[in-house]
Amino acid sequence: MTADFAPPEPVSGTATDVQDTFSEAMSGLGRVKLRHLQCLVAIAAHRHMGRAAESLCISQPAISKTLTELESLLDTALVVRSRRGAALTEKGLVLLGYAGSSLRTLREGLDQISSAVRSDVVTIAIGTLPTVASTVVPRAVQLFKQSWPAARLSVRAGVNADLLALLKRGELDLVLGRLAEPAEMQGLSYEHFYEEELVLVARPGHPLAVGHQVEPAAVLAYPMVIAPVGTAIRHSVDLFFLRHGLGIGRDTVETVSDTFSRAYVCSSQAVWVIAIGVVEEDLRTGRLVRLPCVALNTRASVGLTLRSDVVPSRAVRALLDSVRQVAAQRAAGARPS
């Protein structure tokens, strides 16, 4: 359940087919076992029957038999096997979205019962963008730990699209990041916290750090560190330069690693375009300096994404309260006087 995996390529199907399949499958629902769902989640995670079997400590024939049983109960194909491995069908992906969350909720419920609702068996998985990981998350965790000192937290930083995919599959309990495109938000709910501006930063002594306004064209004369294509920040950066009739130069490094970006920018002539939350401490200590760029007033929404079909546990609700409190304080502090 904790393995990292990319979403498998689904076999085409229609929404009507999916709805009809699960309507017909209701009669066999009582025969679906926990091992059936574990099997499906493992195959989705590893995209290979043999590796999925190893993760469950069973043989490959055993996992194949379990999958066949599940497909027979639902009277539909859930997995397609090929030389490239195993890929979930469209119907398999629909069931996976519920299976991952159900297994996680069941595990937490059993832990709660077996330990008389002790907080030391609670595990919460948080997905976060780097900008939120260095601002809201640390303070929210400290606040949460005051009431749940022994709770186990897993914090995973990454790009928004990857985090939302894991959230849909039940691998994460919540995601702190940006509002995704409508197509990516199916089955999810988003709660806006505050807006965060994008800034240009460079090392002290950089040729552009001369105190006056920097033109966008001047920025492109230097190497740049930017977020990868497909991220919300990159979309905003591309639009900014396009509004000035410019395109991103070839001398760029695309990354979401703030550790690499910080080290690279501090040791080169590169300019880093990043949300201000990531570099607040660097600007405060003087490790990096902000370049005042003309018309760079791009702002991005930061908020909370949850699954619409999942009722948060008591521990998750407590963490959400802490997150909201810290986010509200940050929003108030960022508000212009």
C-alpha positions as CSV (number, residue, x, y, z in Angstrom):
1,M,0.0,0.0,0.0
2,T,3.0,2.3,0.4
3,A,4.7,1.5,-2.9
4,D,5.4,4.3,-5.4
5,F,3.9,3.7,-8.8
6,A,2.8,5.6,-11.9
7,P,-0.8,5.3,-13.0
8,P,-1.1,2.3,-15.3
9,E,-2.3,2.8,-18.9
10,P,-6.1,1.9,-18.9
11,V,-7.9,0.0,-21.5
12,S,-10.6,2.1,-23.1
13,G,-14.2,1.9,-21.9
14,T,-17.2,4.1,-21.4
15,A,-18.7,5.5,-18.3
16,T,-22.0,3.7,-19.1
17,D,-20.1,0.4,-19.2
18,V,-18.6,1.1,-15.8
19,Q,-22.0,2.0,-14.3
20,D,-23.7,-1.1,-15.8
21,T,-20.9,-3.4,-14.6
22,F,-21.1,-2.3,-11.0
23,S,-24.9,-2.3,-10.9
24,E,-24.8,-5.9,-12.1
25,A,-22.0,-6.8,-9.6
26,M,-24.0,-5.8,-6.5
27,S,-25.4,-9.3,-6.2
28,G,-21.9,-10.7,-5.8
29,L,-20.5,-8.0,-3.6
30,G,-20.9,-10.1,-0.4
31,R,-18.4,-12.6,-1.8
32,V,-15.6,-10.1,-2.5
33,K,-12.9,-10.7,0.1
34,L,-10.2,-8.5,1.5
35,R,-7.6,-10.6,-0.4
36,H,-9.3,-9.7,-3.6
37,L,-8.9,-6.0,-3.0
38,Q,-5.3,-6.4,-1.8
39,C,-4.6,-8.3,-5.0
40,L,-5.9,-5.5,-7.2
41,V,-4.1,-2.8,-5.3
42,A,-0.8,-4.7,-5.5
43,I,-1.1,-5.3,-9.2
44,A,-1.8,-1.6,-9.8
45,A,1.2,-0.6,-7.7
46,H,3.7,-2.9,-9.3
47,R,2.1,-3.3,-12.8
48,H,3.5,-6.8,-12.9
49,M,1.9,-10.1,-11.6
50,G,5.2,-11.6,-10.3
51,R,6.3,-8.5,-8.4
52,A,2.7,-8.0,-7.0
53,A,2.7,-11.6,-5.7
54,E,6.1,-11.0,-4.0
55,S,4.8,-7.9,-2.3
56,L,1.9,-10.0,-0.8
57,C,4.2,-12.9,0.0
58,I,2.3,-15.3,-2.2
59,S,3.0,-17.2,-5.4
60,Q,2.3,-15.9,-8.8
61,P,-0.3,-18.7,-9.5
62,A,-2.0,-17.7,-6.2
63,I,-2.4,-14.0,-7.2
64,S,-3.5,-15.0,-10.7
65,K,-6.2,-17.3,-9.1
66,T,-7.3,-14.5,-6.7
67,L,-7.6,-12.0,-9.6
68,T,-9.6,-14.5,-11.7
69,E,-12.0,-15.0,-8.7
70,L,-12.5,-11.2,-8.4
71,E,-13.1,-10.8,-12.1
72,S,-15.6,-13.7,-12.0
73,L,-17.5,-12.2,-9.1
74,L,-17.8,-8.9,-10.9
75,D,-18.2,-10.5,-14.3
76,T,-15.8,-8.1,-15.9
77,A,-12.1,-7.9,-16.8
78,L,-10.1,-5.8,-14.4
79,V,-6.5,-6.4,-15.6
80,V,-5.0,-6.9,-19.0
81,R,-1.6,-8.8,-19.1
82,S,1.0,-8.3,-21.8
83,R,4.8,-8.6,-22.3
84,R,5.0,-5.1,-20.8
85,G,3.4,-6.2,-17.6
86,A,-0.1,-5.8,-16.2
87,A,-2.4,-2.8,-16.8
88,L,-5.8,-2.1,-15.2
89,T,-8.8,-1.7,-17.5
90,E,-11.1,1.3,-17.1
91,K,-13.3,-0.7,-14.8
92,G,-10.3,-1.9,-12.9
93,L,-9.2,1.7,-12.3
94,V,-12.7,2.6,-11.0
95,L,-12.6,-0.2,-8.5
96,L,-9.0,0.6,-7.5
97,G,-10.0,4.1,-6.5
98,Y,-12.3,2.7,-3.9
99,A,-10.3,-0.4,-2.9
100,G,-7.2,1.6,-1.9
101,S,-9.1,3.9,0.3
102,S,-11.2,1.1,1.8
103,L,-8.2,-0.9,2.8
104,R,-6.6,2.1,4.4
105,T,-9.7,2.9,6.3
106,L,-10.2,-0.7,7.4
107,R,-6.6,-1.0,8.6
108,E,-7.0,2.2,10.7
109,G,-10.3,1.0,12.1
110,L,-8.8,-2.4,13.2
111,D,-5.8,-0.6,14.7
112,Q,-8.1,1.6,16.7
113,I,-10.1,-1.3,18.0
114,S,-7.1,-3.5,18.9
115,S,-5.4,-0.7,20.8
116,A,-8.5,0.9,22.6
117,V,-8.3,4.0,20.4
118,R,-4.7,4.8,21.3
119,S,-3.1,7.5,19.2
120,D,0.2,5.7,18.8
121,V,-1.2,3.4,16.1
122,V,-2.6,6.2,14.0
123,T,-0.8,6.8,10.7
124,I,-1.6,9.7,8.4
125,A,-0.1,10.2,5.0
126,I,0.3,13.8,3.8
127,G,1.0,14.9,0.3
128,T,2.5,18.4,-0.1
129,L,4.0,20.7,-2.7
130,P,7.5,21.9,-1.7
131,T,6.3,25.4,-1.1
132,V,3.8,24.2,1.5
133,A,6.2,21.6,2.9
134,S,8.5,24.4,4.2
135,T,5.8,26.7,5.5
136,V,2.4,25.4,6.6
137,V,3.2,21.7,7.1
138,P,5.9,21.9,9.8
139,R,3.8,24.3,12.0
140,A,0.6,22.3,11.5
141,V,2.4,19.1,12.5
142,Q,3.8,20.7,15.6
143,L,0.3,21.9,16.6
144,F,-1.3,18.5,15.8
145,K,1.3,16.6,17.9
146,Q,0.2,18.5,21.0
147,S,-2.9,16.5,21.0
148,W,-1.7,13.4,19.1
149,P,2.0,13.1,20.3
150,A,2.5,9.5,19.3
151,A,0.7,9.6,15.9
152,R,2.8,8.5,13.0
153,L,2.9,10.9,10.1
154,S,4.2,10.3,6.6
155,V,5.0,13.5,4.5
156,R,5.5,13.0,0.8
157,A,6.6,16.0,-1.3
158,G,6.1,16.0,-5.1
159,V,4.3,17.6,-8.0
160,N,0.6,18.2,-7.8
161,A,-0.5,15.6,-10.5
162,D,1.5,12.8,-8.8
163,L,0.1,13.6,-5.4
164,L,-3.5,13.7,-6.6
165,A,-3.1,10.4,-8.3
166,L,-1.9,8.9,-5.0
167,L,-4.8,10.6,-3.1
168,K,-7.3,9.0,-5.5
169,R,-5.8,5.6,-4.9
170,G,-5.9,5.9,-1.1
171,E,-2.2,6.2,-0.7
172,L,-2.5,9.7,0.8
173,D,-5.1,11.1,3.2
174,L,-4.8,14.7,2.1
175,V,-2.9,16.9,-0.3
176,L,-1.7,20.4,0.4
177,G,-1.1,22.1,-2.9
178,R,-2.7,23.8,-5.8
179,L,-6.1,23.6,-7.5
180,A,-5.7,21.2,-10.4
181,E,-7.5,21.3,-13.8
182,P,-11.2,20.3,-13.7
183,A,-10.4,16.9,-15.4
184,E,-8.0,16.0,-12.5
185,M,-10.5,17.0,-9.8
186,Q,-13.1,14.4,-10.5
187,G,-13.9,12.7,-7.2
188,L,-12.0,15.4,-5.2
189,S,-12.8,18.5,-3.3
190,Y,-10.6,21.6,-2.9
191,E,-10.5,24.2,-0.1
192,H,-8.7,27.4,-0.9
193,F,-6.4,28.7,1.9
194,Y,-4.4,31.7,0.4
195,E,-2.6,32.9,-2.6
196,E,1.2,32.9,-2.9
197,E,3.2,35.0,-5.3
198,L,6.0,33.7,-7.6
199,V,9.3,35.4,-7.3
200,L,12.7,35.6,-9.1
201,V,15.7,34.8,-6.8
202,A,19.4,34.6,-7.4
203,R,22.6,34.6,-5.4
204,P,23.9,37.7,-3.8
205,G,26.1,39.6,-6.2
206,H,24.3,38.3,-9.2
207,P,24.5,40.8,-12.2
208,L,20.7,41.4,-12.1
209,A,20.8,42.1,-8.3
210,V,21.4,45.8,-8.8
211,G,18.4,47.3,-7.1
212,H,16.4,48.5,-10.1
213,Q,13.5,46.8,-11.9
214,V,14.6,43.9,-14.1
215,E,13.0,43.4,-17.6
216,P,11.8,39.9,-18.5
217,A,14.1,39.8,-21.5
218,A,17.1,40.4,-19.3
219,V,16.2,37.4,-17.1
220,L,16.3,35.1,-20.2
221,A,19.9,36.1,-20.7
222,Y,20.9,33.9,-17.8
223,P,20.3,30.2,-17.0
224,M,17.0,29.5,-15.3
225,V,15.6,27.0,-12.8
226,I,11.9,26.4,-13.3
227,A,9.3,23.8,-12.5
228,P,8.6,21.1,-15.0
229,V,6.0,21.3,-17.7
230,G,2.5,20.3,-16.4
231,T,2.9,21.9,-13.0
232,A,0.8,25.0,-11.9
233,I,3.9,27.1,-11.4
234,R,5.3,26.3,-14.8
235,H,2.0,27.2,-16.4
236,S,2.1,30.6,-14.7
237,V,5.7,31.2,-15.7
238,D,5.1,30.3,-19.3
239,L,2.1,32.7,-19.4
240,F,4.1,35.5,-17.9
241,F,6.8,35.4,-20.5
242,L,4.3,34.9,-23.3
243,R,2.6,38.1,-22.3
244,H,5.8,39.8,-23.0
245,G,6.3,38.1,-26.4
246,L,9.0,35.8,-25.0
247,G,9.5,32.1,-24.6
248,I,11.5,30.1,-22.1
249,G,15.2,29.9,-23.1
250,R,17.1,26.7,-23.8
251,D,19.5,27.2,-20.9
252,T,17.1,25.9,-18.2
253,V,16.9,23.2,-15.6
254,E,13.5,21.8,-14.8
255,T,13.0,20.4,-11.3
256,V,10.8,20.4,-8.2
257,S,13.7,19.8,-5.9
258,D,14.3,22.9,-3.8
259,T,17.5,21.3,-2.3
260,F,19.1,21.1,-5.8
261,S,17.7,24.4,-7.0
262,R,19.0,26.2,-3.9
263,A,22.5,24.7,-4.3
264,Y,22.7,25.3,-8.0
265,V,21.5,28.9,-7.9
266,C,23.9,29.8,-5.0
267,S,26.8,28.5,-7.0
268,S,26.0,29.9,-10.5
269,Q,24.5,32.7,-12.4
270,A,21.1,31.0,-12.6
271,V,17.8,32.7,-11.8
272,W,15.2,30.6,-9.9
273,V,11.5,31.2,-10.5
274,I,9.7,29.8,-7.4
275,A,6.8,30.4,-5.0
276,I,8.0,32.7,-2.2
277,G,7.2,30.2,0.5
278,V,10.0,27.9,-0.6
279,V,12.7,30.7,-0.2
280,E,11.4,32.8,2.6
281,E,14.1,31.7,5.0
282,D,16.8,32.2,2.3
283,L,15.7,35.7,1.6
284,R,15.5,36.5,5.4
285,T,19.1,35.3,6.0
286,G,20.5,36.8,2.8
287,R,21.5,33.5,1.2
288,L,19.4,34.4,-1.8
289,V,18.2,37.8,-3.0
290,R,14.9,38.7,-4.7
291,L,15.1,40.2,-8.2
292,P,12.4,42.9,-8.7
293,C,11.0,41.9,-12.1
294,V,8.7,44.2,-14.0
295,A,5.1,43.0,-13.9
296,L,5.9,39.7,-12.1
297,N,2.8,39.7,-10.0
298,T,1.7,36.1,-10.7
299,R,0.0,34.5,-7.8
300,A,-1.1,30.9,-7.3
301,S,-3.8,29.4,-5.0
302,V,-2.7,27.1,-2.2
303,G,-5.2,24.9,-0.5
304,L,-6.4,21.5,0.7
305,T,-7.5,18.6,-1.5
306,L,-9.5,15.6,-0.1
307,R,-11.4,12.7,-1.6
308,S,-15.1,13.5,-1.8
309,D,-16.2,10.0,-1.0
310,V,-14.1,9.5,2.1
311,V,-15.1,10.5,5.6
312,P,-11.8,11.6,7.4
313,S,-10.9,9.7,10.6
314,R,-10.8,11.4,14.0
315,A,-7.0,11.8,13.7
316,V,-7.2,13.2,10.2
317,R,-9.9,15.7,11.2
318,A,-7.6,16.9,14.1
319,L,-4.7,17.3,11.6
320,L,-7.0,19.2,9.2
321,D,-8.0,21.6,12.0
322,S,-4.3,22.3,12.7
323,V,-3.6,22.8,9.0
324,R,-6.5,25.2,8.6
325,Q,-5.4,27.2,11.7
326,V,-1.8,27.6,10.4
327,A,-3.0,28.4,6.9
328,A,-5.3,31.1,8.2
329,Q,-2.5,32.6,10.2
330,R,-0.3,32.6,7.1
331,A,-3.0,34.2,5.0
332,A,-3.5,36.9,7.5
333,G,0.2,37.6,7.7
334,A,0.5,37.7,3.9
335,R,-2.4,40.2,3.6
336,P,-1.3,43.7,2.6
337,S,-1.8,46.4,5.3
